[in-house]
């Protein structure tokens, strides 16, 4: 079902008129009191966050004076696109999702456009978070958090000055990085963008816009191959923490999910920093990571779009984001919260906020072509690191990657 194919009929035409009248005014309007008696909504939330969001929903109902049923269910939100597309009618009215699935869901016609709170979302959240909630110039999502990888290091062995550059780290200690196993694509692909190549064009929505096979992209692949021969770079993935605990590495790259493990190993010696700068062969540049935006979206098949949009907006609003940061350590996308003392004085959150800027990260593209891009990029990166791609074949290998990932593959 394509996104532009919708049901016709007087009932839906009237509903469209009502929604249009609501516009982006920020009013709390919804169904009539009589109609609200039949309202019931279901919300899919991240695993482990059910109890938290049940409290948030209770507060929403109290604040808005509504008493209809809103069921909160934990779901594998990383598979939202799979679950929602499989049976939209059975899926939740509001669901959490990583932003890079948005394009697939919009193309499938199962996401309701944010027709009522777009102005509010754009005003209150960071530019990249809003971009993550947008597809083909239309806002569909409700951002409630941002997530990025960062650098962790042992402060007893490395200084803040050392970790400012990639060569500064290697000059003193070994660093654990993943270039050859699952996840190496997520880690290493942003380096091509760091060095000036494009991933699906300027805004990540042009299927023909990847330029990894240009001179700067070839230099990045050469650099990746060189890391495979560098004794200061240790291949580490599942064994990342054991390598750190055994003292085999003094720095590593991970996301917020890795902090607890690193802290258990390093204690007060744990340092957190943004990615360092590096020279891939064309002069020093800032190494970038992929940025993920956590979204709530509304099911296009919901019977109660006005109520669903209001709930999604509340779940992603400043009050809810503030509580999610305090209780769940979710780094907010809200501009005011990012500038708060609570976030600024939190080592992890403040680093994520710095990483979640255009200078330090690239938004994961949302277009459906990314589904086929991941495995092919992983293959190229891994083969280069292992020394399986001669330098005189690197441009051809990257050209093949660009061509093969310019269309949707199942």
Residue pairs with C-beta under 8 A, 6 or more apart in sequence:
1 108
1 109
1 110
2 107
2 109
3 106
3 107
3 108
3 109
4 109
5 109
6 12
6 109
15 305
18 306
19 115
19 116
19 305
19 306
20 115
22 29
22 115
22 116
22 306
23 115
23 116
24 115
24 116
24 117
24 118
24 119
24 120
25 116
26 117
26 119
26 120
28 64
28 310
29 306
30 36
30 304
30 306
30 307
30 310
31 39
31 304
31 306
31 307
36 66
36 68
36 307
37 68
39 66
39 68
39 69
39 304
39 307
40 68
40 69
40 70
40 71
40 304
41 68
41 69
41 70
41 71
41 93
41 94
41 302
41 304
41 307
41 308
41 311
42 70
42 71
42 73
42 92
42 93
42 94
43 53
43 57
43 70
43 71
43 72
43 73
43 92
43 93
43 94
43 95
43 311
43 315
44 73
44 74
44 75
44 77
44 80
44 83
44 91
44 92
44 94
44 95
44 96
45 53
45 72
45 73
45 74
45 75
45 77
45 96
46 74
46 75
46 77
46 96
46 294
47 74
47 75
47 76
47 77
48 74
49 74
49 328
50 72
50 73
50 74
52 323
52 324
52 327
52 328
53 72
53 315
54 72
56 314
56 315
56 320
56 323
57 70
57 72
57 311
60 66
60 70
60 311
60 314
60 315
61 67
61 70
63 314
64 310
64 314
66 307
68 307
70 311
73 92
75 83
75 92
75 95
75 96
76 83
77 95
77 96
77 97
77 98
78 98
80 95
80 96
80 97
80 98
80 101
80 105
80 297
81 97
81 101
81 104
81 105
81 108
83 91
83 95
84 91
84 95
84 105
84 108
84 110
84 299
85 104
85 105
85 108
85 110
88 110
88 299
88 300
88 301
89 301
91 110
91 299
91 301
92 299
93 298
93 299
93 302
93 303
93 304
93 308
93 311
94 296
94 297
94 298
94 299
94 302
94 308
94 311
94 312
94 315
95 296
95 297
95 299
96 294
96 295
96 296
97 105
97 141
97 295
97 296
97 297
98 292
98 293
98 294
98 295
98 364
99 132
99 133
99 141
99 143
99 292
99 293
99 294
99 295
99 363
99 364
99 366
100 292
100 364
100 365
100 366
100 370
101 366
102 111
102 132
102 133
102 135
102 140
102 141
102 295
102 297
102 366
103 135
103 205
103 365
103 366
103 367
103 368
103 370
104 368
104 371
105 111
105 297
106 135
106 136
106 140
107 368
109 300
110 299
110 300
110 301
111 140
111 141
111 297
111 298
111 299
111 300
112 140
112 297
112 298
112 299
112 300
112 302
112 305
112 308
112 309
113 138
113 139
113 140
114 121
114 133
114 139
114 140
114 141
114 142
114 298
114 309
114 312
115 309
116 306
116 309
116 310
116 313
117 142
117 309
117 312
117 313
118 139
120 313
121 130
121 133
121 139
121 142
121 143
121 313
121 316
122 130
122 139
124 317
124 318
124 334
124 335
124 336
125 133
125 143
125 333
125 334
125 335
126 146
126 333
126 335
126 338
126 356
127 358
128 146
128 291
128 293
128 356
128 357
128 358
128 361
128 363
129 143
129 146
129 293
129 333
129 356
130 139
130 143
131 203
131 363
132 141
132 143
132 291
132 292
132 293
132 295
132 363
132 366
133 139
133 140
133 141
133 142
133 143
133 293
133 295
134 140
134 141
135 205
135 366
136 205
140 297
141 293
141 295
141 296
141 297
142 295
142 296
142 297
142 312
142 313
142 315
142 316
143 293
143 294
143 295
143 316
143 333
144 294
144 295
144 296
144 315
144 316
144 320
144 321
144 324
144 330
144 332
144 333
145 293
145 294
145 321
145 324
145 330
145 331
145 332
145 333
146 291
146 292
146 293
146 294
146 331
146 332
146 333
146 352
146 353
146 356
147 255
147 256
147 291
147 292
147 293
147 294
147 331
147 352
148 255
148 289
148 290
148 291
148 292
148 352
148 355
148 356
148 360
148 361
149 187
149 253
149 254
149 255
149 275
149 289
149 290
149 355
150 253
150 254
150 255
150 256
150 272
150 273
150 274
150 275
150 289
150 351
150 352
150 355
151 163
151 251
151 252
151 253
151 272
151 273
151 274
151 275
151 276
152 251
152 252
152 253
152 254
152 258
152 259
152 262
152 266
152 270
152 271
152 272
153 162
153 163
153 169
153 250
153 251
153 252
153 271
153 273
154 173
154 244
154 250
154 251
154 266
154 269
154 270
154 271
155 266
155 268
155 269
155 270
155 271
156 269
157 172
157 173
157 250
158 169
158 172
158 173
158 250
158 251
158 271
160 271
160 273
161 168
162 168
162 169
162 171
162 172
162 173
163 169
163 251
163 271
163 273
163 276
164 273
164 276
164 277
165 276
165 277
165 278
165 284
166 276
166 277
166 278
166 287
167 278
167 279
168 276
169 175
169 232
169 250
169 251
169 276
170 230
170 232
170 233
172 250
173 232
173 249
173 250
173 251
174 231
174 232
174 233
174 234
174 248
174 249
174 250
174 251
175 232
175 233
175 234
175 249
175 250
175 251
175 252
175 253
176 234
176 235
176 236
176 240
176 243
176 244
176 248
176 249
176 251
176 252
176 253
177 187
177 227
177 233
177 234
177 235
177 236
177 252
177 253
178 184
178 187
178 235
178 236
178 237
178 240
178 253
179 187
179 188
179 224
179 227
179 228
179 233
179 235
179 381
179 382
179 385
180 228
180 235
180 381
180 382
180 385
180 386
181 235
181 237
181 238
181 382
182 237
182 378
183 237
184 237
184 378
184 381
184 382
184 385
185 374
185 375
185 377
185 378
185 381
186 290
186 374
187 253
187 289
188 224
188 381
189 199
189 290
189 377
189 381
190 287
190 288
190 289
190 290
190 361
190 362
191 220
191 223
191 224
191 278
191 280
191 287
191 288
192 199
192 212
192 216
192 217
192 220
193 199
193 288
193 362
194 220
194 278
194 280
194 285
194 286
194 287
194 288
194 362
195 216
195 217
195 219
195 220
195 280
195 281
195 282
195 285
196 214
196 216
196 282
196 285
197 210
197 211
197 212
197 214
197 216
197 217
197 220
198 209
198 210
198 211
199 209
199 210
199 212
199 362
199 365
200 206
200 207
200 209
200 210
200 365
200 367
200 369
200 370
201 208
201 209
201 210
202 209
204 362
204 363
204 364
204 365
204 366
204 367
205 365
205 366
205 367
207 367
207 369
207 406
207 407
208 406
210 401
210 402
210 405
210 406
211 217
211 402
212 220
212 398
212 401
212 402
213 395
213 398
213 399
213 401
213 402
215 282
216 280
216 281
216 282
217 398
218 394
218 395
218 398
219 280
219 281
219 282
220 280
220 281
221 380
221 381
221 384
221 389
221 394
221 397
221 398
222 281
222 391
222 394
223 280
223 281
224 381
224 384
224 385
225 384
225 385
225 387
225 389
225 391
225 394
227 233
227 385
228 235
228 384
228 385
228 386
228 387
229 387
234 243
234 248
234 249
235 385
236 243
236 249
236 252
240 252
240 254
240 258
241 258
241 261
241 262
241 265
243 249
243 252
244 250
244 252
244 262
244 265
244 266
245 265
252 258
252 262
253 275
253 289
254 262
256 329
256 331
256 348
256 352
259 270
259 272
259 348
262 270
263 270
272 347
272 348
272 351
273 351
274 351
274 354
274 355
274 360
275 286
275 287
275 288
275 289
275 355
275 360
276 287
277 284
277 285
277 286
277 287
278 284
278 285
278 287
279 285
286 359
286 360
288 360
288 361
288 362
289 355
289 360
289 361
289 362
290 361
290 362
290 363
290 364
291 355
291 356
291 361
291 362
291 363
291 364
292 364
293 333
293 363
294 330
294 333
295 316
296 312
296 315
296 316
297 312
298 305
298 308
298 309
298 312
299 308
302 308
314 320
317 334
318 334
318 336
318 337
321 330
321 332
321 333
321 334
321 337
322 332
322 334
322 337
324 330
324 332
325 331
325 332
325 337
325 342
325 343
325 349
326 342
329 348
329 349
331 343
331 348
331 349
331 352
331 353
331 356
332 338
332 343
332 349
337 343
338 353
343 349
343 350
343 353
344 350
354 360
355 361
364 370
365 373
368 408
369 405
369 406
369 407
369 408
369 409
371 408
371 409
371 410
372 404
372 405
372 407
372 408
372 409
373 405
376 401
376 404
376 405
377 401
377 405
380 389
380 397
380 398
380 401
383 389
383 397
384 394
384 397
389 397
